[in-house]
Amino acid sequence: MSQFQLSMDPHDDVNHNVVNHNDDDEENDIENPGDLDFKEEERWGSMSERNMSSMKMPLLRKRTNTTSQIAVVGANSCPIESLDYEMIENDLFKQDWRSRKRVQIFQYVFLKWGLALLIGLATGLVGFFNNIAVENISGFKLLLTNKLMLEGSFFKAFLAFAGCNITFAAAAGVLCAYIAPAAAGSGIPEVKAYLNGVDAPSILAPSTLFVKIFGSVFGVSAGFVVGKEGPMVHTGACIANLLGQGGSRKYGLTWNWLRYFKNDRDRRDLITCGAAAGVAAAFRAPVGGVLFALEEAASWWRSALLWRTFFTTAVVAIVLRGFIQYCWTGKCGLFGQGGLIMYDVSKEVSSYGGYDILAVIFLGVVGGVLGAFYNYLIDKVLRTYSIINEKGPSFRVLLVIVISVLTTCCAFGLPWLAKCTPCPIDAGSKCPTVGEIGHYKRFQCPPGYYNDLASLFLTTNDDAIRNLFSNAIIREFQMSSLFIFFVAIYFLGIITYGIAVPAGLFIPVILGGSVYGRIVGRVFHSLSVLDTGLFSLLGAASFLGGTMRMTVSLCVILLELTNNLLLLPLVMIVLLISKTVADCFNHGVYDQILKLKGLPYLEAHAEAYMKHLVAGDAVSGPLVTFSGVERVETVVHALQSTGHNGFPVINEPPFSDTPELCGLVLRSHLLVLLKAKYFSHDSRLSGRDIRKKFSPFDFAKPGTGKGLKLEDITITEEEMNMYIDLHPITNASPYTVLETMSLAKAKILFRQIGLRHMCVVPKSQGRSPIVGILTRHDFMPEHILGLYPHMRQHK
């Protein structure tokens, strides 16, 4: 049997004999892209129910293939669980909903909207802080460099510029490498995986939030070709996770009302609002934030969630608007109208003809090719960086410093290749520019001249994009300078992503796309009526579509950025073309990173070869089941010897006439019941007395940190021989499918409903009431192709 690689939670793998993982670590961080340092463990091979028979094992029942047991598949595994998004409808849950009063329902609804308001306020404040910090820190660095350049102290200017960049870069690298490795990168793939159902709490931990905020400020201020917009999505999700801990004692969030949010369904909804708020705070695009969460981030969506997400992004927009108006009074240091990317092109000519459409189509094709190549190179770079990152935090910081030195040398050295250009007579702004913002940087040029390449390099990334989008300058940037800047930005963006700093891809892609868009605009200038600034915007759209493969959300974000609805048809065309062209070569950049990290992400579509298999073909064993009333020793031994998260419960005589599937019980619920020691000396039902002893919140999922473990429970020998009634905590309505259902259909159902366990039942009677359980692992292509290698020809 061939080997396959997979990132999978042992607690999810209910169908496989799995060794327990170490739960002592408070955080199991997913580090830089490419850090695939997972634990090795053995799994049992798959078998068909047609060859399956039942055999009695000591203390627990295991259904296994009596004809053959293939027990060597070297699978990689990481301690990441899936979300329990499904409602656990057991007796306690049903009783709780029946007994809830109007005031409790009002508390729940009020708190949902209240938390949405708090998420919007907090994310808006963090977004404003990031921008004001970056503008002032970068402004100080650029003013110092510009002052020394004007004095003719070129070497001192370089030392000051390089010293500031390396210091800020090292600070960001140390924060990421030593405090929160999960904060490296943009964080969008991790948020996307969480909203797909992959529970990785460390990526949303408070330490990650802290490093994400300050690491992003230092990283962008260091002059890296990165953006703070991608990390803002992760920041918003972390804020939402912190606010919705659901009564976590670790952080003092023990308000009684918060107990309603001690479940994955509500917590996931809050994180969706946080991700949308992050986009709104980054681009001042509230509608674009909602659509981004709907199109790219969330795998499941409900209409009620749409309203709360929209409310959250509206709050973000109001907060940002208020602070920006305050800063216009000059009380925010160097932060004025800049910082938050907002490009008003509403006054530009937006009528277009046949040649303009051809130019837009050309831009779309070029953007698709460049975007696909960009993703290909990023994948190669991340795999290379993973080798360095595995050597330890010090090597990660060293890599950050090396990239910082390279970026600094390019930013300060390449402008020397550009010729000094006389200031235009009709310049709309002062030429040469004195200060940190403007189109005409003097650099090494004499008075009355400017260096166009320095005007792009020696400024913040936001101001560089603003310069390229401007309609006030047409030929002030030489074609040679644009080519040099494009090549430098293109490759610096590739080698920068993956180092141990919070790094977003939006700004590098927008910056690179706006450059070649402006180049195309210069080429088509004599034939097109569109302004070169509009070509720059369309170039950015094409590059975004080619790398990220989003359409609707990107279209709306760009329109909200430019404040011109008349550009809608052109932006739609260029995004559709670039995405279509790029899809012919590879996947989107976030999908590639998800795969590289080994996160078990379920795609929206099923693979073609899954249509040739049925659900019973993917079921693996041994399967561990419990009786409705089970011996304590059997339950304890099953929890000790397996890592399963869910166990089918089967009623047998005398509790039923024939064996029947009662439902599914979770490991965490079993631990709560064992800790309470609600046992009986004989095999009988507990009755309704259990409802007085337990509350549904006793079984709620904890927030940050680990929950109850088997090692925390002490059971005597006498108690081992007693019985425990599992009916009150058994989910009596688990989702089931017939063993003959197409595996492709089962996967689509699994993803759309947001399941963690899917019970496979037999088609014919007279057999065991359950064939097995399908989990996220069983739908992974690596797992299925490892079991059926001949299916690769159908791939």
N, C-alpha and C positions, 0 to 999 in steps of 0.2 A: 504494500500500500504506500502510496506516495505521501510525502510530508506536506503539511500546509501550515501557513502562519496565520494567527488570528489573535486579536485582542478580545478577551472574553472574561466575564466575571464568573468565578467558580460557583457563586451562589445562584447564578442564573441557570447553570447547566444541570437541570433537574434530571436529564436523561443519561448522564454520564457519571461514571465512577470518578470522582474528583478529589484530589487532596485538598485539605483546608489551607487557606492562605493566612498569613500573619495579620491579625487585626490590631496589633499593638501600636502600629504607626498611626499617629493622629491624622496625617495627611499623606496621601500617595500621589505625588504631583506628576502630572503629565508635563514633561519639560519641553524643551525646544522641539520644533518640528524635526522629526528624524530620530529623536531619542527613543529608540524602541528597546528599552532594557526591561524586558518582561521575564517572568518566571517560567521555568520549564515544568511541565507536568504531563502525565499520561492520561489518555482518554480511551474509552472502549469504542470499538468499531460499531458501525450500524448493522442492523439486521432487520429482516422483513417480519411482519407479524404473522405471515403465513407459515414461517418456520419457528415461531415463538411458542414456547410452552412455559407453564408456571412451575416453579420449584420452591420449596420451603427452605429458606436460609435461616441461620441462627438469629433469632431475635427480630429479624425484619424480612419482609418479602421483597424479593428481587425477581423481575421477569427478565430472562435472558435467553439467548439463542443456544439451544442444546446441541446444535450441530457444529457450531464453530464459534470460537471467541477470538477475535483479532484484537490484541491489546497493545499495539504500539503505533501511535500516531503522534509524532513530536509536535504538539501544538503549543504555541506561545500563549500565555495567559497573563492578564493584568487584573489587579483587584478593583475592578469597576463593575458596579451593579447596574441593573436596569431600573427604570422608574416604575413604581406600582401605580400607574396611571388609572388602571381599572378600579372601579368602585368595588370594594370587598363587601358584598351583600350577605353578611352573616346575621345571626339572630341578634347580636348586640347592636349592630349597625341599624337594623330595621327597627328595633325597639327605640333607639335614640331618635330616629327621625319621626316616629309616631308620637314621642313624648315632647318634642321641642315646642316651646311656646312662641307666641308671636314676637315677644321681645327678643328672644334668642335669634330668631330668623332676621329681625331688624338689625341686631348686632352684626350678624354675619354679612348682610348686604352692605350695611354702612361701612364696615371695616374694609371690604373689598374696594370700595370707591375711595375710602380714606387712604388706604395704602397706595392706590394708584396716584392720588394727589401727592403724597409724600415722595413717591418715586420720581414724579415729574419735577418737583421742587429740588430734590437732592441732585438729580442728574443735571438739571439746568445750572445749579450752582457750581457743580464740579466742572461742567463744560466751560462756564465763564472763567473759573479759576485757571483751568488749563490754558486758555487763550491769553488771559492777561499775564500769566507767568511766562509763557513762551515769548510773547511780544516784548516784554520788558527785559528778560534775560538775553534774548537774541539781539534786541535793540542795543543793549549796553555793549555787547560783544562787537557788533557791527560799527557802532559809533566810535569805539576805541580803535578798531582797525582802520576805519576811514580817516580818523584824526591823524594817526601815525603815517598813513599813506600821503596825506596832504602835506605833511611836514617833510616828506622825502625819506623817512626812515622805513624803507621797505622791509628790511630784515626784522626790525623790531615789530613791525605790523604783522609779519608772518608768525613770529614767536607768540605774540599776543593772541592772534587768531587761533593758532594751533594749540596753545596752552589752554584757552577756554574750551575749545572743542574736546580735547582729550580729557580734561577734568570732568566736564559734564558727561561724556561718554562713559568714563570709568565709574562715576557715581551711579548712572543707570545700570551698568553692567553688574556692579557689586550688589545693588538692590535685587536684581533679578536672579543672579547666580546663587546668592547666599540666603536670601529671605523667602522669595517666592518664585521658583523657576517656572511655575505655571503662568506667570504674568508675561513671559516673553512672547513675541509675535503679536498678531492682531487680536487674538482671542475669539474671532468670529467662528472659526471651525469648531472650537470647544463649545461655544454657546449653541451652535447649530446641532452638535452631537447631543447636548443635554436636552434640547427641545425635541430631538428625535427619540429620546427615551433612554439615553446613556447617562447614568448617574455617576458623575465624577465630582464629588463635593469640593475637592481641593481647588478646582479651577474657579470656584466662586467664593472662596474663603476670604475673610477680612484681610488677611495678610496679602492676598493677591490683589484685592482692591487698593490697598495702600501703595503697593509697588506699582500697580498699573497707573495710578494717578501721577505719582512723583517720577517714576521711571519714564513715563511718556513725556513729561515736561523736560526732563534732562536730555532724553534721547533726541527730541526735536530741536531743542536749543543747541545740541552738539553739532548741528548741521548735517545729520544723517539724512539720506534721501528716504525718509519715512514720514508718515502722517500720524496725527493724533486722532483722526476720525475713526479708524478701525478699532483702536483700543477703547474709544468711547462706548462702542457697542458692548464690549466686555465689561467696562466700568458700570454701565447701566444695569447689566444683568447681575453684577456683584452687589450693587446697591439694593436691588429688588430681593436678592437672596437673603441679604442681611436683615432687611425689614420684615421679611416673611418667614423668619426662623420658626415661628409657631410655638413660642414658649420655651426657647432654648435657655437653660439655666447657665450655660457657659458664658453667655454674653449678657446675662441679666434681663433677657426678654421674656419675663414670666408673667406678663399681663394676662389676666384670665381670658380676655377676649381672643387672644392670639391662639388659643387652643384649637380654634376652628381651622387654622391653617397648617395643622400638623399632618398634612397629607401631600402627596406628590402632585395631585391634580391642581390644587390651588397654588402651590408653590411654583409649578411650571407656568401657570397663567401669569403670575407676577413677574417671572423672569422674561416672559414674552413682552410684557409691558416695558420692562427695563431695557431690553434690546432695542425696541422701537424708540424709546426715549433717548438712547445713546445716539442713534442716527439723527434724530431731531436736534439734539444738542450739538452735534458735529457740523451739520450742514444748514441749520436753521430751516429744516424741511420737515414739518410735522406730518404732512400727508405721505411724503416719501418714507418717513420712518415706519408708519403703519404698513405701507406696502412692502417695505423691506422685510419686516417681520413675517408678513403673510407669504411672500414669494420665496424668500431665501432662508429664513431662520426656522420658522415653526413648521413641524411636520403635520400637526393636527390643528384645526382651527374651529372655533365655535362662534356663532354670531354674537353671543353675549360678550365674548372677549374682544370683538372688534370695537365695541363702544368704549370699553375701558382703556384699550390701547390708544384710541383716538383722543380720549380725554387726557391721558398721560402726556402725549406729545403736544397737545394744545397748551398744557401747563408749562411744558418746557419752552415753547415758543414765547409765551408771555413773560416768563422769567428772563430769558435772554434779551428780549426786546427792552424790558425795563432797565436792565443793567447797561445795555449798549447806549441807550439814550442818556444815562447818567455819565457814561464815559465820554460822550461827545462834549461834555463841559470841560474836558481836559483834566479830570481828577484821577485818571487811571494811568498816569505815567505815559509811557510810549504807546499804550493801547488806545487807539482811536477808532476810526472806521474800519481798520484792518483787523486781522486776527481771525474772526469768524468768516469763512469764505462766503462772500456774497458779491456776485458780479452782475451789475445792472446793465444789461444790454438792450433794454426796452426801447431805446432811441435809435438803435441800429436798423438798417434796411433789412427787412425780412421777406421781401418779394423775391421770387426766384423763377427761373425758366428752365428750358431743356438742358442747357449746358450745366446749370447748377445741379440738376438731378444726377447727371453723369458724374460730376465731381463728388457728390455725396455717395453714390454707389462705389466709386473708386476708393473713397475714404473708408467705407465699410469693409471692402475686401482687404485693404491694407491693414486696417485695425484687427481684423480676424486673424490674418497671418502673423502679424507681430504679436498679438495676444497669445496665440497658441505657442509660438516660439518662446515667449516670455515664461509661460507656465512650464514648458519643457525644461528650460534652464533653471528655473527655481527648484524644480523637483531634483535635478542633479546636484545643485548647490546644497540643498537641505540634507541630502543623503551624505554628502561630503562633510558637512558641519556636524552631523551626528557622531562621526568618528572622533572629532575633536571634543565635542560636548560630553561624551562618555568618560573622558579622562578626569573630569572633576570641575568644580566651580572656578578654580584659578585659571584653567585653560579657557573657560568661557569668557572670563574677564579679559584675558590676553587677546582673544579673538576680537572682542569688541574694540580694544585699543588699536589693534592692527587695522581694522576697517576704518576706524576714526582717522588714523593717520593718512590712509589712502584717500579717503573722502576729502580731508583737509588739503592735501597736496593737489588734488584735482580742482577743488574750488578756488584755491589761490593761485595755482600754477597755470591752468588752462587759459585764463583771461590774458596772459602775456602773449598768447598766440594771436589774439585779435588785434586788428589795426585800430588806431585812434580815429574816431570819426568826428568831423566838425558838427557842432550843435546845429540843429535845424533852426532856420529863421523863425518858422511859425510854431515852435515848440509850445505845447499847451501847458507845460510845467517848466520849472526852473532848470536850466541846463548849463553846466553839469549839476547834478543833484548834490546837495550838501546835507548829509544826514543818512538815515537808515532806509528811507522809503523813497522811491522814485524810479523813473525810467532811464535816467542818464547818470550812471556812475562814472566818476572821473578816473578812478584807479591810478594808473601811472601816467595818464595823459596830461598834456599841458593845459592851461586855462583855455576855455572855449571849445574843448574837445571832450568826448566821452568814450568809454569802453563798453560796447553793447554786451559782450560776454560777461563782464563783471556785473552788469546790471541784472543778469540772471543768476549768477553764482553767488555773489556776495549780498544776498538778501534772504529773507525767510522764504520757505516754499510757497506759502500763501501769496506773498507779494510777487513772486516770480510768475505764478499762474495769473495773477491780476495784470501783470505787465503783458503777458502773452495774449490774454483775452481782450486787452484794451483796443478800442477802435480809434483812439487818438493818435496812435502811431501805426504807420503802414510799412515803411521801408527803413525804419530806424535800426532794425535788426538785420545784419547782413546774413546772406544765405549760408556762408561758411560758418558763421558763429552759431546759427541755428542747428546745422548738422553736427558740429562739435558738441553742443549742449545736449542734443538728443542722444547721441551715442553714449555720452558720459552718464546722463540720467538713466538711460535704459539699463546699462550694466551695473551702475552703482545701486540702483533699486533692487537688482537681482541678488547681488552679493551681500547686501545689507540685511535683507529679510532672512531670518533664521538665527541671527546672533541674539545674545541674551539681553535684549532691550525690547520694551513694548514698541511694536512697529506695525503701522497700518499700511495697507497697499493702495488705498484710495488716492492719496496725494501723489505718490510716485507715478501711478498710472495716469492720473489726470495731467500731471506735469509733462510726462513723456508724450501723451497723446496730443496735448495742446501745441507742442513744438512741431511735430510732423503735420499737424493740421494747419498750422501757420505756413509751413513750407508748401503744402499743397495749395493753400490760398494764394501764395505768391505766384505759383506756377499758373493757376487758373485766373489770375487777376484780370487779365485782358479779356477773358471770355465770360466771367461771372460777375453778377451784380452784387453778390454777397460780400460782406466786409471780411477782411482777413481775421478779425477777431471772432466772427461767427465760424469761420473755417477752423479756427483753433478750438472752439467749443465742440464742434462736430468731431474733430479729431480725438478730443478727450473722450467723447461718448463712444466712438468706435473702439478705442483701446480698452475702455471699461467693459464694453460688451464682449470683446475678444478674450479678456482675462477672467472676468467674474461670471460671465454667461447669464447675467440678469437683464431683463428687458423693461418690464413695467415700472418697477421701483426705481431703477436708474433713470428712466425717462422723466419721471415725476421729480426726482431729486434735482436733476439738471435744470428742469423748468423752474423749480422753486429757487434755485441758485441764480438764475439769469433773469428772472422776473419778466419773461416774454413767452406768452402762450402761443404766439404765432410760429414759434420754432418747433411746435409739437410734431408736425408731419415729418420734418427733416430728421429730427432726433429719433423718431420711431423707425424710420427707414434705415438709418445708419446702425442702430442697435440690432435690429433684426438681421441685417446682412452680416455684420461682424460676428454675431453669435452663431449664425448658421455656418459661416466659413470656418470658424474656430472649432466648432463641434466635429468637423470632419477630421480633426487631427488628434485632439485629446479632450480631457474633461476640464471643468472649471478649476481655478486655482484652489478654492476652498475644498472642493471634493478631493483634489489630489493630496492636500495636506491631511485631510481626514484619513485617507487610506494610508498615508505615510506614517501617521501617528498610531495606526492600528486600532483606531476606535471603531467598534462594530456598528457602523452606520447603515441603516436600512434605506435603500434607494426607493424612490416612488414607484419604480417599475420593476417587474420581475425579469430575470434573465431568461433568454429564449429556451435554454435547456431545461428550465423548471417545468415547462409545459409537457415534457416527456416523463416526468416523475409524478407520483402521487404523495400525499401527506404521509402515508405509512412507510414510504421508502426512506424518508428522512429521520424517522424515529429511531433513536438509539437507546441502548440500555447499559446497565441494568436499571429498571424502573423500581423505585422504592415507594410502597404504598402503606397506608395505615388503615386499620379498621375504625369504625365510628367510635367505638369504645376500645381503647388500646392500653396495653400494659405500659407503665411508665418506663420500664427497662427497655422496651422496644423503641420507644420514642427517643430516649437518651442515646441509645446505641446508634440509631439512625443519624441523629444530629452529630455524633462524634465521628462516625465513619464516612460521612458524605459532606459535601459542600452545597447540597441542594438548597434552593430557596423555597421551593414549593413541593408539596407532597399530595398526591391524590388520596382522598378518603373514600373507602369502599364500605358500604353497609353489608353485613353478612348475617345469616340467621344467628340468633333469634330476632334481630332488629329489622330484618326484611325477609321476605319469602325466598328470594334469590339474590345473589350478589348484584348490587347496583351502585352506580357512581353517586356518592353523596355530594362531592364537591372537591375543593382544593383548599389546603391549609398552608399558611406561610410559616417559615422558620421563625421569624420574629414573634409571631403570635404564639407559637408553641413555647418559646422561651418565657414569655410573660406568664403563660398558664403554669409552666413548671416552677417558676419562681414563687408564684402564689401558693403552690402545693395544694391545688384544689383536687385532691385525689379521693378515691373510694376503695374500700376493701374488696368489693365485688364488682363484676362487670354489669353496670347499670347506667341508665341515663341520669344526668345531673338534675334535670328539670329546670324550673324557672328560677331557682335560688341563685344561680350563677349571675343573673342580671343584677341582683342586689350587691353582689360581691365585687363586680367589675363595672367599669365605665368604658364606653368606646374609646375614650381618650387614653386609657391605660394601654391600648394597643396601637396608639398613633406612632407614626414614624418620627424619630428624633430629628433635630435640626443638624447643625454642624457637629461633627464628632461621631464616634461610634455609639451604637445602641447597646442593648443588653447582649452579653455573650454567655455561652454555655459555661465557661470557666467561672462566671460570677455566681453560679447556682450550686448549692450543696444539697445532695439528695442521699439519704441513708439507704442501707440495704433493705430495711423494712419497706421504705417507700418505693423502692424499685419494683417490688412485687405487687404494688397496688395498681389501680386502674385510673384512667383519665378519660373523660368524655370530651371528644373533639368537636361535637356537633355545634356548640354555640359559637365557635370561632372559625368554622368552616364556611368558605364562600360557596353557598349553595347554588349559585348560578354562574359557573365559569363558562367561558366561551368554548364551544366544542365544534369539531368538524369531523366528518366521516373520513376514514382512512383512505377512501377512494377519491377524495377531492384532489384536484390538480394542485401541485405544490406551488405553482405560480399564483393561483387564486388564493391559496392559503396565505401566502406572503403578503399579497395586497391587503387582504382582510386584517392580518396581523398588524400591519403598519397603520392602516387607516383608523383602526379602533384604538391603537396605542397599547397593545397587550404586552405582557411580560411572559405569560404562559398561555398556551393554546392546547387544550386537551384533544387528543385524537381518539375517537371511539370506533369500535368495530361496526361493520356494515351488517353482519349476520348475528343472530342470537346464539346462545349456548356457549359463548366465549367470555373471557374476562371483560368486564364493562369498560375498560380503558386499555387502549393499545400502547399509549405513551403520551409524552408531552413535547410539544415543539416550543422552543425558546428562540431568542434572537440568534443565538449561535447556530442553530440548525438551518437558518436561512442564509448564512454567509456563504458566498461562492467558494471560498477556500475549503469550507467544511464539506459541501456537497461534492465538489470536484475531487476532493480527497477520497470520498467514499465511492464515487463513480467516475474514475478517470476517463472512461470512454466518452463521457458527456462533453468533453472539451471540443469535440468536433462539431457540436451543436452550438457552441458559444458564439 
